[in-house]
Amino acid sequence: MEIIVGTYEELLLAYNLVDSDKGFTLQQSFTNHNHTGCIKCLNVSKNDILVSGSTDETIQLINLKSRKETGSLMEHSGTVTSLNSFDDYLISSSEDGSICIWDVKSWQCLKTLKKHKSAVFDVAIHPSGKLAISCGKDNTLRTWDLTNGKCAFVINTTAASLKWNETGKHYIAITGNKIDTYEMETGKKTTTELSYPICSSLFISETELLVGGEGGHLEIIDLISGEKRLSIDSQMKRVKCLTCSLVQEGPNNPWIIAGSSDGMIKIFRLDKEGSTWSSSLVAKHDTKFRLTCIAIRETGPVSCESDDSTE
């Protein structure tokens, strides 16, 4: 597993997770300073291209196999706010109010969606790849038919973050400390309020959401009942970003990778028995930089030696 983080200080940092006599450790694999602004979002495409978006209004591309920079995408005229991939496509959003659909083979912009009246905060793609939702500063949530690039319908919301669950039956819209969960078929909305501002989130089951927030809060919330399934003592300042690996042990034992604004990367192993979750710390590393976003490149189960190859 290779973990890549973006920083407020314009750097991209990458680390390999290595198993040794001392336990799991993170060993730095590369550093890149191609951006000239804070890095806001990351994505790893299926052809192992690292895609990064920044306040410098560019999207930079790095081939993770060769470690070479392969180009820049400069369609946006504002901060790049989100990057999401599905099959052979990448969807980017920007503070300029636009959403771009890219072909990851040619890196051509196939279509630009312009319905938001101001900055787009986030975009989430339905698991089918046929539908997307977006939210923005204009206080709207827009549903997009990706087969024709048209906006299907609009609802009012002040949400700044969006997520689909793995089946696409539910999606969430997060505003501050509030999570609105929508049922796709009926439109029914369930609201969960927490005691702290939410900075990051990640579905770990059909209705269970891992939430990271201010003060180092890291909790699993059941979105239907509103119950807390697990509270993890992260000892972080602010859980700014989250991602997950299922390669090691499968869906009942996901490995969660959390990044904090105080520079820490921590990996937790989650265990589920029935409806009960528990956690254990696998590894931690202080990057010394302020982390803003995170992505992983799955390279198979962690071996007992560092993998310094480029394949």
Buried (B, 14 or more C-beta within 10 A) or exposed (E): BBBBBBBBBBBBBBBBBBBEEEEBBBBEBBEBEBBEBBBBBBBBBEEBBBBBBBBBBBBBBBBBEEEEEEEEBEBBEBBBBBBBBBEBBBBBBBBBBBBBBBEBEEBEBEEBBEBBEBBBBBBBBBEEBEBBBBBBBBEBBBBBEBEEEEBEEEBEBBBBBBBBBEEBBBBBBBBEBBBBBBEBEEEEEBEBEBEBBBBBBBBBBEBBBBBBBBEBBBBBBBBBEBEBBBEBEBEBBBBBBBBBBEBBBEEEEBBBBBBBBBBBBBBBBBBBEEEEBEBEBBBBBEBEBBBBBBBBBEBEEBEEEBBEEEE
